[in-house]
Amino acid sequence: MSNFANKDVIELGAPQLGRREEEAVLAVLRSRWLAQGSRVAEFEQQFAQMHHKDDALAVCSCTAGLHLALVALGIGPGDEVLVPSLTFVATANAVLYTGAKPVFVDIESVISPHISMEDAATKCSPKTRAVIVMHYGGFPVDMAQWSDFANDRGLRLVEDAAHAPGVDSVGVLGDATVFSFFSNKNMTTAEGGMIITRESALLDEIRLLRSHGMTTGTLDRHRGHAYSYDVIKLGWNYRMDELRAAIGLAQLENLLPWNETRRQHRQHYSDLLAKKVPAVQVPFADGGETAAHLMPVVLPTDVGRLKVMEALRSNGIQSSIHYPPVHKFSFYEDQFGRQKLPATEEYAARELTLPLHPGLTGDDVDRVVASLALSLKSRE
Ligand SMILES: *Cc1c(COP(=O)(O)O)cnc(C)c1O
């Protein structure tokens, strides 16, 4: 599938790039219109359609998209926003960009590493204005329940869907939902993101903020549709460009089949692990709807994770950790002090992410599990 894949190592994740992407980028260069234009508009339309929406907004990253969504929802200084700590740091950083305070919420358990509603309820204060849920590994949180949670308390609900493009239940109940097209995600534009919203008025507000708070776009002015413009808000330059949109359009053609291949590899992993390494737990083992972005496993408590990772690496197998908890980072401890999130900390200490991407073969999965089994056997 991928023309440029590294065959010597089993990569953790690998962008699927080929002739289609090459030709798409060349066509943009030859067109000589590089900044946000018709390809971005087409990419937005096609992405929106996949998520059963009328419109979507492409941005330069998911981080930028989260920032814009929060600003457009009126989040700012003095407000508190509930966030998981078990996420990429961008989720919490986006809250800080607005001047609001991220309040860290624990996960449900080590086999269900989603943000815990029970803990979220105890962390609500009169200042709480919003909650950001994150669809960890491509498994959607229970949006019906989170929607009730938010409605009961008058909170805005934002979905960090960096792991979950193409999942049907994602982007339906959240006020705003933001996807990432960073290079290691299920589809990529190198850097990039996309926003969908429940109400079109919010998307219009975000459109304004994406480009300096200006009332007309560069392309309109170039085409002579607009002779001047006004600035009516403080905005940013968080636009996407045509090169990235062209790559995105090529990727979008394959996203759903890629997600299906990921699910098949995940199932293969789960079956093999249960048989060959039953001491290792698989989160979200019940399955259900997923974009299968990650293959996380939870190692037994008496296992040295670093040794396992080194053993895998010596067999040419990449692995990683998702995630070092945000509340434990130096910057966050300096800002907000030491906090205890027991389930998050246990999960982060025991979690190991195995390779998962559409370029894997069944043999690769066999090799990873065999190597993991061996490294666990030799642990004494
Ligand atoms: C990758 C990621 C982001 C940030 O995405 P960018 O497009 O790199 O800004 C945010 N949240 C989560 C959960 C991610 O995995």
The ligand as a Gaussian input file, in Angstrom:
#p B3LYP/6-31G(d) Opt

LIG

0 1
 C       -1.990000      14.614000      18.162000
 C       -2.922000      15.053000      19.203000
 C       -3.245000      16.405000      19.394000
 C       -2.559000      17.518000      18.660000
 O       -2.704000      17.452000      17.304000
 P       -1.834000      18.419000      16.378000
 O       -2.534000      18.313000      15.047000
 O       -0.440000      17.860000      16.344000
 O       -1.899000      19.777000      16.941000
 C       -4.186000      16.740000      20.334000
 N       -4.780000      15.791000      21.087000
 C       -4.479000      14.493000      20.959000
 C       -5.174000      13.493000      21.806000
 C       -3.529000      14.082000      20.023000
 O       -3.221000      12.786000      19.922000

